[in-house]
């Protein structure tokens, strides 16, 4: 409770035993810790009269205890219909979060406190393990800057004992006994079976998840240090020889958290480590992962070509010693600035004629970067690759009068 001293705390109150227990804990200690207490109840419009019963129960309880209550009514079935479908539990959860955010944004409270407890954590763990998850999936119900869970380390048994000892009233959601819901089946059948094997199974599973989460956080921090962000396009490079625990986490970070990637996507990326430079895979969200020599590079494939324009010397002339030197008077009339094209060739400084493709390959410049290069061209002949090479035809000689830096 010390962590909430002097805070304005709004308890998410459903009317069930867990949330009533949490509200009572704050209610009996709010003066001692200077907590300004309020509550919020979200009525989802799902369970008809029973749902209204819960709402009225919360109103009565808060009035009795003198706790200000905010009621938010949401028509979840209508939301599902508007969105063309969806999972009732997921849509209801998102509706609650939106209501909670509203309380914070309107500065009605500093924190929202929910009654999630240890058994909720364990149920989530078992569900994710059964479905298939990574160590990152062991990060289950967590605290956030505005959303706190004071009972996460408290078991459901301890909560019910507290409710009984303090003779607290509560209402029971009839759907909690419906084992057609996966979480209810885990709660009523799977977890009790684990408890028969070992009486402290829930506590041990929660401790295991917490350890996995800490390990994952540490390894993810190490992986993040291995990612190199390059260029104005924000391309990200991951060393292909990273140890697998770091490699996979680095790839996940590069793909981005806002897109739904699967284990199959990660497997495709991992396969690139055994392939030659240039091989690539398309990823959800528009990104591409490609093998480029010793790295796996993550980037957006679409790059707008440079709009062709007449070559203007002063556009490329930089301060001395900041670029490649060229004889400005050696450029023929009609040169243009543009991107790479099929059929381009170059006579590199002091070298022999090569296709631009071969030249870039020899220099280990990938197709990704090649498409972004700024070129000065005369027809199909490349006279300057900005920042990379100049043609032997425009090199500086003893007869040069004007020098440009590219």
N, C-alpha and C positions, 0 to 999 in steps of 0.2 A: 504493500500500500504506500510505502514511502516514495515510490517512483511517481506517484500521482499527486503528491503534496502540492496544494495551491492550484491544481488544474481544474478546468471545467470539463467534467467527464459525463458523456451521454451514453447510457447503457442500452444496447440493443435488446429490447424486451419482447420475447415471443409469447410469454406466459407459461412456458414449460419450466420444469424443475431447474434446469441448468441456468437459465437467464434470471429466474426469480432468486436463485442462490446468489448470483453475481450482484444483482441489484441490492439485495439485503446486506451483502458484505460491504458495499460502498455506503449504503444508508446508515449502518450502525457505526461507521468509522469516519463519516464525512466531516464532522465537526473537529475530531481529533487531528485530521490531516488537512483541514482547510479546503476540502474538495467541494466544488459547486456541482451538485448532482442533478441530472435530468435523464430522461429516457426517450427512446423512439420505438414505435411499433409500426411494422410494415404489414398491411393487410393485402394479401396477394389476389384475392378474388378467386381462389381455387376451390376451397372446401365448403362453400355455401354457408349455411347457418353455423356450422362449427367454427368457421373462420371468424364470423361476426361475434360468436361467443368468446373467442380468444381475445378479440379486440376490446370487448366490453369488460372482460376480466382485468386486462391491463389498465384500463381506465379506472376501474374501481380500486385496484391495488395502489396505483400511484396517487390517487386522491386520498386514500387512507394514510399513506406514508408522507404525503405532502411533497411528492416528487413531480415536477413539471413533465408532462408527457406530450410528445409530438406524434401524431398519427399520420402516416402516409399511406394512401390507398392506391394500389396499382392493379390494373386488370391484366394479369399475366396471360390468360387464354386469348385475349384480344391482341396482345403483343405478338404472341406466337402466330396468330392468323395473319397479322400485318406483315410479318417477316417470312411468311410462307413455310412455317414449320419451326421446330426447335424442341429441345428437351425442357420439360417443365421445370425440373430442379435447377438447371443451368440458367434459364431465363429468370426465374424467381431470385436466384442468387445475384445476378447482375442488377436486377431491379433494386434489391436491398442495398447493394454497393452504391448505386446511383443516389438512393435516398440518404445514405450515410455521407456521401460527398457533399450533398446539398446542405447538410447541417454544418459541415466544416466551412464550406465556401461562404455560407451566410453568417459565419462567425457566431453561431449559436453554441458552440462548444469547442474545446481544444482537441479532444480525443473522443473517438467512438470505441467503447469496450464491448466485445462480444464474448459469449460464454463457451467458446470452443474449449474442449478439455482433452486430457490425455487419450481417452478412448477414441475421440474423433481423429486424432493423429494416427492411431494404430489402424483404425478402419481404412483410412486413406492409404496407408503403407501397404496393407494386405491387398487392396484393390489394385494398386499400381504394380505390385510385384506379380500378381496374377496376370495382368494385362501385358506386362513386359515393360521395364523401365530401366533407366541408367541411375548411377548414384545421384545425379542431379534431381531425379524424381523423388528422392528421399527428403527433399525440402518440401514439407507438406504445408501445414497451416502455420504461417509466420506472422510476426508483428510487422507493421508498416508505420511510417511517420505519423499517420492520423488514426490508425486502426490497431488497437491493442487487444491481446488475449490473456488476461490475468490468470486464467485457470488452466493453461496448457499443461502444467505439470501436476494437475489434480485429476484423480480417477473419477469415473462416473459413480463408483461405489461411495467414495468420500463425499461427493456432492449430495447424493441421496441421503447419506447419514446426516449431513449438515441440515438439510431440509427437514428431516424427521425430528432432529434434536430441537430445532427452532420452531417446529410446528408451522411451517410455511405453506401457504396454499399455492396450488399451481394447477394448470390444465394439461391434459394429455392429448397430443395430436394423434387421431385414430390411424393416420397413415403410417405412423412409426412402427406399427405391428405388421404392415403389409410387406411380406418378404419377396414380392415381385420386384421391389426396389432393391438394387444390388447392395446398397449400403445397409439396408435393414437386414438382409440375409447374412451379411458379414457380421453385423452387430449381434444378431440373435442365434446364429448357428455356427459360423466359422470361428469367431473369436472365443466363444465359450468352449469350443473343442480344443483350441490351443491352451486355454486355461486349465483344461483337464489334464493336458500333458504336463504343464508346469503352471503352478498357481500365479507366478509373477510374469506370465508371458507378455501381457500388455506393456508392463513397465520395461521389460527387456527389449521388446520391439521398438518402443519409443526411444530408448537409449541408443539402440543400433542406428535408427534413422538420424538421430542428432549427430552421431559420430560420422556417418556417411556424409551428412550435410557439411560438417566442418572440414572433412577431408576434401570434398569436392570444391569447397570455397578456396582452400589453399592451392589445390592443383590448378584451378581455373585462374587464380592470380598469377601463378607461374606461367601458364599457357599464354596469358595476355601479354606478358613481357616478351614473348617470342614472336609476336605478330608485328610486322613492319608495314606501316601505312605509307604508300608512296604516290607521288604525283597529284595533280590537281583533281583527278577523278576519284580519289579516295580508294584506289586499289589496295588490297591487303595481301601480303605475302606470308606464307607459313612454311618454315623449313620442312622439307619432305622427310628428313631423317630424325625428326623429333621422336622421343619415346611415345608409344601409342597413347598412354593416358593423357599426355600433354597435346599430342597431335589432334586427337579427336575433340578435345575441349577447345583448342584454338580454331579448328574448323567450324565448330558450332558457333563460336563468337563471331567469326567472319560472315557466317550466313545470316546472322541477325535474329534477334529474339521475336520480332513481330511476324515472322513467316513460319508456317507450320511445316517443319521438315520432319522426315521420317528416318528410321534406322537404315532404310534402303538408300536414301540420299547420302548418308554418311559412308555407307559401304562403297558406293560408287566413287566417292572422293578418295577413300583409302586406296582403292584399286589404282588410281592415277599414279601412286608412288612407284608402281612396277612398270609403268608405261613410259614411252619416249616423250620428249618435249613436243608440245603442240597438241597432245591429246587433251580433250576437255569433256565436261559433262554440263548439261543445262540443269539449273536448279529452280525450285519454286521461287516466285518473287522476282524473276527476271535476271538473277545473277548467273554467272558462269564460273566454274572452277576449272583451271587448266594447269597441266604440268608444264613448268618452264624451268628447265635445267634443274637446279637443286631445290626448287620451291613449288608449292601449290599456290596459285594466285587466284584470288576471288575478285571478280570485277563485273561491271555491267557491260554486256556485249555491244549494245548500241552506242556508237559514238558518231556524232554528226561530223561529216567531212568538212574540211576547211573550204569555205567558199572561194572559188578561184578569183583572183584579182591581179591586176598588173603589178609587176615587181617595182617597188619604190625603194630606192637604196636606203633612204633615211629611216625606213621602217625597221630595218635590220641593223643599222649601224649602232653599235654600242660603244661604251668607253673602252679604250685600249686595254688589252690583256684580259678582257672579260669574255672573249669568245674566239672562234676560229677566224683566222685572218684570210682575206681574199682581196684580189685586185678588182676594184669596182669598175674599172674601165674594160675589164675582160668579159663582162657580161654582154651578150649580144642583145640587140633590140628585140622586144617581143617576149622577154622572160615573164613568167607568172609565178605567183605564190599559190600553192595548192597542196592537196594531200596525195598520197601514193596511189598509183594506178597500175593496172596490168600492162606489162610491156616496158615499164621504166627500166633505165639502166644508168650506170655511173662509171666514170673513169676516176677511181679514187686517187687522192693525192699520192703521187709517186708510184701508182699501180697500173694495172691493166683493166680493160673494160670488163664489167660484170653486170649481170642483171641485178636490179636492186634487191630482189628476193635473196639471191645468193650472197650479196654483200651483207645484208642484215643478218642472215643465218651465220655467216662467218664471224660477225661481230657479236653473236649471241643476243641479238635484239629480236624479241618475240613478235609474232604477228599482231598481238594485242597492242604493243607499243608502236609497231610499224604503221599501223593504221592511224596513229595519232601524230606522227611526225609532220613537221612543217618543212616543206620542200620549196626550193627555187628551181624551176624547170624551164627548159627550152625545148618544146615539143616533148618527146619521151626521154630526153637526156636530163639527168639530174645534176645540177651544178652546185647545189648546197643542200645538205641535210642539217637543218639548224641544230647546233649543239653537238653534232656527231661527226660530220665529214664535209670537206669541200672537194670539188672536182679538181683534177690536175689542171684543167683548162683555165681555172680562175685563180691559180695559186699566185702568191706574191713573188715577184722576181726583182732583180736589180733595176728593171725598167719601170716598176710600179710607181705611180704618182699618187694614187689615192687608195688608201687601205680601208676596208670595211671589216667590222668584227661581227661575226654571226654566231 
